[in-house]
Amino acid sequence: MAIKAAILNELMEISPMLARMERVNPYTVPAGYFEGLDEHLLTMVKIKEQTPALPGIATKNPPQIPEGYFGSLAGSILSKIKAAGNQSVTDELRNLSPMLYAIDKVNVYRVPAGYFETLSDDLVNKVSAKEEAKVISLTQHKSIRWMRYAAAAVVIGMVSMVSFFIINNTGKEKDFDAVVKLGRKYAEQKKFDVTEQLNNTSDDAIANYLDKTADEADAMQMVASVDQNQLPSEEEMMSNEKLIDDLLKESENKTHN
């Protein structure tokens, strides 16, 4: 009782309205409610599932077969097989696909008359008629480039020797262009043929001579004195077929010799 009085006093302080309410259980059910509850629930479920159209439908199984169907099934199948066996391919195709039956039965893939009799000869003639492409080996291309460098080196070396000879004979320095002119004149007087000398000089001899006597300063001065605009470009030299053929022939002759 003391605990109940303490709870009531605390509830009065918190909420006087709740403290003055009558202490009655609000959750109640009518007398005998649970006795007929299950039947009541089943009745409600059936009412919700039922639609207005269902009562008018007869309670019969719609998928049905005629009476005696399976008794005559085997004979019916055999009779259809025999009837189909008596049909020709044309009749069967007409029944299955009238569109395919209406298409003309003509072979669209044809060859001229006597095509295979002359096929081998035609192939041989076409193969033999093809011209072989001109082949330039990489070794020949490398030899052409080496010959160009060698020829330039020999010309520089010969001009340097002639210039050195003329300068020593005159005893005083001259303009480089004048020295070159004198060198050319000296070569013409002596009938010095550069092409013939190049043909008679081996690559090893040229390389040894350049290693011993080549002066980088003379070579740079020679290159600086030449007008680059007057020299043919590399594309023009490579497009000159006559020059390439001559160099190839010369290379082949040296190789055979």
C-alpha positions in Angstrom: 0.0 0.0 0.0 2.9 2.4 0.8 4.3 1.7 -2.7 0.9 2.4 -4.3 0.5 5.6 -2.4 4.0 6.7 -3.4 3.3 6.0 -7.1 0.0 7.9 -6.9 1.6 10.9 -5.2 4.3 11.0 -7.9 1.8 10.7 -10.7 -0.2 13.6 -9.1 2.9 15.7 -9.3 3.6 14.8 -12.9 0.0 14.8 -14.3 -3.0 15.5 -12.1 -5.4 14.6 -14.9 -4.0 11.0 -15.2 -4.0 10.6 -11.4 -7.8 11.5 -11.2 -8.8 9.0 -14.1 -10.7 5.8 -13.1 -8.4 2.8 -13.2 -10.4 0.6 -15.7 -8.9 -1.8 -18.5 -10.0 -0.2 -21.8 -9.2 -3.3 -23.9 -12.3 -5.6 -23.7 -14.1 -8.0 -26.0 -17.7 -9.0 -26.1 -18.8 -12.1 -24.2 -18.3 -15.3 -26.3 -16.1 -13.5 -28.9 -13.4 -16.1 -29.1 -15.9 -19.0 -29.3 -17.0 -18.3 -32.9 -13.9 -16.4 -34.1 -12.5 -19.1 -36.4 -15.8 -19.6 -38.3 -16.2 -15.9 -38.6 -12.7 -15.4 -40.2 -13.3 -18.2 -42.8 -16.6 -16.7 -43.8 -15.0 -13.3 -44.3 -12.2 -14.7 -46.4 -14.6 -16.6 -48.7 -16.7 -13.5 -49.2 -13.6 -11.4 -50.3 -12.4 -14.1 -52.7 -15.7 -14.6 -54.3 -16.5 -12.4 -57.5 -19.9 -11.7 -59.1 -18.9 -13.7 -62.2 -18.0 -16.9 -60.5 -21.4 -18.1 -59.4 -22.7 -18.2 -63.0 -19.9 -20.5 -64.2 -20.6 -24.2 -64.3 -18.2 -26.2 -62.1 -16.8 -28.3 -65.0 -13.2 -29.0 -66.1 -12.8 -27.1 -69.4 -9.9 -29.2 -70.9 -11.7 -32.2 -72.2 -11.2 -34.8 -74.9 -13.9 -36.7 -76.9 -15.1 -40.0 -75.6 -13.0 -42.9 -77.0 -10.2 -40.6 -78.1 -7.3 -42.7 -77.0 -9.0 -45.9 -78.3 -8.7 -44.7 -81.9 -5.5 -42.7 -81.5 -3.1 -45.3 -82.8 -5.1 -46.0 -85.9 -5.5 -42.3 -86.7 -1.8 -41.7 -86.5 -1.0 -44.7 -88.8 -3.5 -43.6 -91.4 -2.0 -40.1 -91.5 1.5 -41.6 -91.9 0.4 -43.8 -94.8 -1.4 -40.9 -96.5 1.8 -38.8 -96.2 3.9 -41.6 -97.7 1.9 -41.7 -100.8 2.5 -38.0 -101.5 5.3 -37.0 -103.8 7.9 -34.3 -102.9 6.1 -31.8 -105.1 2.8 -32.4 -103.4 4.3 -32.2 -100.0 6.1 -29.0 -100.8 2.9 -27.5 -102.2 1.1 -28.3 -99.0 3.9 -27.1 -96.7 4.9 -23.9 -98.5 3.0 -22.7 -101.6 5.5 -19.8 -102.0 8.5 -22.1 -102.3 6.6 -24.3 -104.6 5.9 -21.3 -106.9 9.7 -20.5 -107.2 11.3 -21.6 -110.5 13.7 -24.5 -109.8 16.7 -23.1 -111.8 20.4 -23.2 -110.8 21.6 -19.6 -110.7 25.3 -20.6 -110.4 26.6 -21.3 -113.9 30.0 -21.2 -115.7 30.5 -20.8 -119.5 30.7 -23.9 -121.6 34.2 -25.4 -121.6 35.3 -23.3 -118.7 37.2 -26.0 -116.8 38.8 -27.4 -119.9 40.7 -24.2 -120.5 41.1 -23.1 -116.9 44.6 -24.6 -116.4 46.0 -23.0 -119.6 44.5 -19.6 -118.7 46.2 -19.7 -115.3 49.5 -20.7 -116.7 49.4 -17.9 -119.3 48.5 -15.3 -116.7 51.2 -16.3 -114.4 53.9 -16.4 -117.1 52.7 -13.0 -118.4 53.6 -11.2 -115.2 56.8 -9.3 -115.3 59.3 -9.7 -112.5 59.9 -6.6 -110.4 63.3 -5.0 -110.3 65.0 -6.0 -107.1 67.7 -3.9 -105.6 69.5 -5.6 -102.7 70.4 -3.7 -99.5 74.1 -4.5 -100.0 74.1 -2.7 -103.3 72.4 0.3 -101.8 75.0 0.4 -99.0 77.8 0.1 -101.6 76.3 3.0 -103.6 76.4 5.2 -100.5 79.9 4.2 -99.7 81.0 4.9 -103.2 79.6 8.4 -103.0 81.5 9.1 -99.8 84.6 7.6 -101.2 84.4 9.7 -104.4 83.9 12.9 -102.4 86.8 12.0 -100.2 89.1 11.3 -103.2 88.1 14.6 -104.9 88.8 16.5 -101.7 92.1 14.7 -101.3 93.2 15.3 -104.8 92.3 19.0 -104.7 94.1 19.4 -101.4 97.3 17.8 -102.8 97.2 20.0 -105.9 96.5 23.1 -103.8 99.4 22.2 -101.5 101.7 21.6 -104.5 100.8 25.0 -106.0 101.1 26.9 -102.8 104.5 25.4 -102.1 105.7 26.3 -105.6 104.5 29.9 -105.5 105.9 30.4 -102.0 102.9 32.5 -100.8 99.3 31.9 -99.7 96.5 32.6 -102.2 92.8 32.8 -102.1 91.2 29.4 -101.8 89.0 29.9 -104.9 92.1 30.8 -106.9 93.8 27.7 -105.6 90.9 25.6 -106.7 91.0 27.1 -110.2 94.7 26.5 -110.4 94.2 23.0 -109.3 91.7 22.3 -112.0 93.9 23.9 -114.6 96.8 21.7 -113.4 94.7 18.6 -113.6 93.6 19.5 -117.2 97.2 20.1 -118.2 98.3 16.8 -116.8 95.2 15.1 -118.2 94.3 13.8 -114.8 91.0 11.8 -115.1 89.4 11.6 -111.6 86.9 8.9 -112.8 89.6 6.7 -114.1 91.7 7.1 -110.9 88.6 6.2 -108.8 88.0 3.1 -110.8 91.7 2.0 -110.4 91.8 2.8 -106.6 90.5 0.3 -104.1 88.2 1.3 -101.2 90.9 0.2 -98.7 93.5 2.4 -100.3 91.1 5.4 -100.1 90.3 4.7 -96.5 94.0 4.3 -95.5 94.9 7.6 -97.4 92.2 9.5 -95.6 93.3 8.2 -92.2 96.9 9.3 -92.8 96.5 12.6 -94.7 93.0 13.9 -94.2 92.8 17.4 -92.5 89.4 18.3 -91.0 90.1 22.0 -91.4 90.7 21.7 -95.2 87.6 19.6 -95.6 85.5 22.1 -93.7 86.9 25.0 -95.8 86.2 23.0 -99.0 82.6 22.4 -97.9 82.1 26.1 -96.9 83.3 27.3 -100.3 80.8 25.2 -102.2 77.4 26.7 -103.1 74.9 24.3 -101.6 72.1 25.6 -103.8 73.9 24.4 -106.9 74.3 20.9 -105.6 71.6 18.3 -106.4 69.5 17.2 -103.4 69.5 13.6 -102.1 66.0 13.1 -103.5 67.2 14.2 -107.0 70.2 11.8 -106.8 68.0 8.9 -105.7 65.5 9.6 -108.4 68.2 9.7 -111.1 67.8 6.1 -112.4 70.6 6.4 -114.9 73.1 7.3 -112.1 71.8 4.5 -110.0 72.1 2.0 -112.8 75.6 3.2 -113.6 76.7 2.8 -110.0 75.1 -0.6 -109.8 76.9 -1.8 -112.9 80.2 -0.4 -111.6 79.7 -2.1 -108.3 78.9 -5.4 -110.0 82.0 -5.1 -112.2 84.2 -4.5 -109.1 82.6 -7.4 -107.4 83.3 -9.8 -110.3 86.8 -8.5 -110.7 
